[in-house]
Amino acid sequence: MPLYIQTQFHPIPSTSSACINSTNPKMATNTLEVKLSQMREHVKMLESSAEKYGDPTLERFLIEKSMDPNKAAKMFVAWVKWRDTFAPLGFIPESEVIDELNPKKVFLQGLSKSGHPVVILYASKHYPAKDNNQFKKFIVHMLDKAIASGIKGKEIGNEKVVVIMDMNQLAYKNVDTHGFISAFQILQAYYPGQLAKLYMLNMPWFFTSFWKIISRVLEKSTSEKIVMVTNDKGRKQLIEEVGKEVLPQEFGGNAKLVPLQDVQLPMST
């Protein structure tokens, strides 16, 4: 067994009432409505529009920016502009990320007990990308598809994903510090509030020095959702929180692995 980092981060409440810090539900709701209204006005002042987006989407940006309507509006507008330029079709087609899909290193397993899509990444099947732009597109393709797989009916805007990263048999040739950092930067800048939890399994001792570098870019809201699975107790927690129905046998479940590219989603209307 490899040496593990004996560290565990604990998630914090992601509800707006927790961020507003009010014990009165009615007051919290009124405060949120005011903040959302102010944010929409700030978006207009930035010569953009939030008309196509519901409150749950805007609320994610407000929570990420500690309920500051001005900062949330700036982050939201930057996100809208990024989506328009980086994914002009509204999504990243598989044809643009074939090199990243071919190794079959990412699997989409269905929904966790909490109703979030579960993504499993096998780090030993990854190699530093020759085309960094394609790698970034792959991260967006993966996140978009995972989020979409959990939507029942109409998109709400506050969907989340659970990610499990297995680092068993990881070698130096698989280590991609720049890729790790790029992935976390995309997640934090353009998918605020959409990571439910990240479980990291079987981290080898030599990776700890790389993790120290990677973790410097992590924001508090991200760090608090990371769980280092280091022992049997952690694995039991993983099974209890995610569910045997979507976990493969090697993680204590009974599900078959489903490659990301084999998952077929219904066409949106």
Residue pairs with C-beta under 8 A, 6 or more apart in sequence:
2 168
2 202
2 203
2 204
2 205
3 204
3 205
4 202
4 203
4 228
4 230
4 231
5 203
5 208
5 211
5 228
5 230
6 228
6 230
7 228
7 230
8 227
8 228
8 230
8 234
9 223
9 224
9 225
9 226
9 227
9 228
10 224
11 197
11 224
11 225
12 18
12 221
12 224
14 63
14 193
16 28
16 32
16 59
16 62
16 63
16 67
17 25
17 28
17 32
19 62
19 63
19 66
19 67
20 28
20 31
20 32
20 35
20 67
22 28
22 31
32 59
32 62
35 62
35 67
35 69
36 55
36 58
36 59
36 62
36 69
38 69
39 50
39 58
39 61
39 62
39 69
39 72
39 73
39 76
40 50
40 58
40 73
41 69
42 69
42 70
42 72
42 73
42 74
43 49
43 50
43 73
43 76
43 77
45 73
46 73
46 74
46 77
48 76
48 77
48 80
48 81
50 58
50 76
53 157
54 156
54 157
55 157
56 156
56 157
56 158
57 157
57 158
58 72
58 76
58 157
59 157
59 158
59 193
60 157
60 158
60 192
60 193
60 194
61 72
61 73
61 75
61 76
61 79
61 192
61 193
62 68
62 69
62 72
63 192
63 193
64 72
64 75
64 192
64 193
64 221
65 71
65 72
65 75
75 189
75 192
78 189
79 189
79 190
82 189
82 190
83 90
83 190
86 136
86 137
86 140
87 140
87 144
91 141
91 144
92 137
92 138
92 140
92 141
92 144
93 141
94 101
94 141
94 261
96 134
96 137
96 141
97 134
97 137
97 138
97 141
99 129
99 130
99 131
99 134
100 129
100 134
100 135
100 138
101 138
101 260
101 261
103 125
103 126
103 127
104 125
104 259
104 261
105 121
105 122
105 123
105 125
105 126
106 119
106 120
106 121
106 122
106 142
106 259
106 260
107 119
107 120
107 122
107 257
107 258
107 259
107 260
108 117
108 118
108 119
108 145
108 146
108 149
108 258
108 259
108 260
108 263
109 117
109 118
109 119
109 120
109 246
109 247
109 248
109 255
109 257
109 258
110 117
110 118
110 149
110 245
110 246
110 255
110 258
111 117
111 118
111 150
111 246
112 118
112 162
112 196
112 241
112 242
112 243
112 246
113 240
113 241
113 242
113 243
114 162
114 196
114 241
115 150
116 150
116 159
116 160
116 161
116 162
116 196
117 146
117 147
117 149
117 150
117 161
117 162
118 161
118 162
118 163
118 164
118 242
118 246
118 247
119 142
119 146
119 161
119 162
119 163
119 164
119 260
120 163
120 164
120 165
120 166
120 248
120 257
121 163
121 164
121 165
121 166
122 166
123 165
123 166
123 167
123 170
123 174
124 166
124 167
124 168
124 169
124 170
124 171
124 174
125 174
126 174
126 176
126 179
127 173
127 174
127 176
128 175
128 176
128 178
128 179
129 135
129 176
129 179
132 178
132 179
132 182
135 179
135 182
136 182
136 186
139 182
139 183
139 186
139 187
140 186
140 190
142 260
143 161
143 186
143 187
143 191
143 194
145 260
145 263
145 265
146 161
147 159
147 160
147 161
147 194
148 155
148 265
149 263
149 265
150 159
150 160
150 161
151 159
158 193
158 194
159 194
160 193
160 194
160 195
160 196
161 194
161 195
161 196
162 196
162 197
162 198
162 199
162 242
163 195
163 197
163 198
163 199
164 198
164 199
164 201
164 238
164 242
164 251
165 198
165 199
165 200
165 201
166 201
166 202
166 250
166 251
167 200
167 201
167 202
167 203
167 204
167 207
168 201
168 202
170 202
170 203
170 204
170 207
172 206
175 207
175 210
177 210
177 213
177 214
180 210
180 214
181 213
181 214
181 217
184 214
184 217
184 218
184 222
185 217
187 194
187 195
187 222
188 217
188 218
188 219
188 221
188 222
192 221
193 221
195 222
195 225
196 225
197 225
197 226
197 227
197 241
198 222
198 225
198 226
198 227
199 227
199 229
199 238
199 242
200 226
200 227
200 228
200 229
201 229
201 235
201 238
201 251
202 229
203 211
203 228
215 223
218 226
227 234
227 237
227 238
228 234
229 235
229 237
229 238
235 251
235 252
236 252
238 247
238 251
238 252
239 247
239 251
239 252
239 253
242 253
243 253
244 252
244 253
244 254
244 255
245 253
245 254
245 255
246 253
246 255
247 253
247 254
247 255
248 255
248 256
248 257
